[in-house]
Amino acid sequence: MAVPADFSYCWRHVLAKQELLRQFKDRLPESVRVWLDSCEWTLIAKAGHQRMPLLILRCPGRVRLRHPLLFELAKSAHTHWEPLDLSLFSAETQEPVRVLSTTLLEINRRHS
């Protein structure tokens, strides 16, 4: 049986996770924040490639690696946070597209 101390630990964990997500989102451009509000997403520290933060993002439409808002997300992460490992889901498939934010920046640099 769980004791009250167990419950307080869980709440501290939830509150810390909520604060991490808020800090991450607050550093993004307004257009990216609005776009994220239309998606389901979460950020998991040290869960990605080489212990990078893993951003899991479920988009309402098709995932395009050259999407301007995805590029802005990657650029802001590098500027204000750190590189990300992204797991991108779309409405079209159950399998995610896995890509590093550094790769997104390279793709967009080559095509601009």
N, C-alpha and C positions, 0 to 999 in steps of 0.2 A: 504494500500500500504506500502511496506517495505521501510524503510529509510536506507541510507548508513550505519548508526551505526549498524543496524540489520545484514547487510552483514558482517561487520568486526567481529562481535561477532561469527557468524557462522564459519568464516575462522579461528579465534583463537581456536575455539573448534576442528575443523578438524586438525589443526596443532598440538594441544596438544595431540590429539588421535594418530596422526602419530608418535609423539615423544615417547609416551608410548609404542607403538608397536615396535618401533626401539630399545628402551632400553631393552625391554623384549627379543627380538630376539638376540640382541648383547651378552647377557649373556648365551646363549645356546651353546653347543658344535657345531662345524662345521657340523658334520654329521646330527644333528637335524635341523640346519638351512637349509641345502640342502633339507632335507625331507619336511620341512614346505613350501619350495618354490614350491614343487609339489602338495601342498594341498591348499585349500581355508581356511583361518582362520582369526579370530579376537579375541581380548581380551576385555572384558567389565568389568570395575572396579565395584566391589560390586554388581554384578548381579547374582551371584551364591548362592549356599547353604550357609546359615549363613553369607551372604554378602561377601563371598569370590569372588575373580576375577573369571569370567566365561570365559573359553577358548572354543570357538566354532570352531570345526575342521572338515572339510569335506575332507575325504581321497579318493584318486582315486580308491583304492581297498577295500578289506575286512578289517574291524576293528578287530584287535586282541588285547585283553587286555594285553597279554604277549609279545607284539611286543617290541623288544629291543629299538627302537627309541622312542616309547611312554614311556617306562620306563626311558630312559635318559631325556626326556622332564620333566617328573614328578620329577625326582631327581634334575635336574637343577633348576626347579621352587622352590623347597624347599630350596635349597642352596643359591640361589641368589635373590629370589623374595619372595614368600609366597605360601602356599598350594593353589591349584586351584580346581575349579569345572569344569569338562570337559564335553562337549556335543559333542559326536563323531558321525559323519555321515559317511556313506560309500556309494559306488556306488550301493549297493545292496538294500537299503531300504530308505524310507523317514523318518523313526523314528530314533531319535538319541539314542545312548547308553550313559547314564549319569553315570559318575563315578567320585569320588574324587581322586585327585593325591595321597593322603595318602593311599587310597585303592590299587592303582596300585603298590605303593612301598611295601605294605604288601603282595600282591599276588606274586610279584617277589621275595621277601625274602623267602617266604615259598617254592617256586619252584626252588631255586638255590642251 
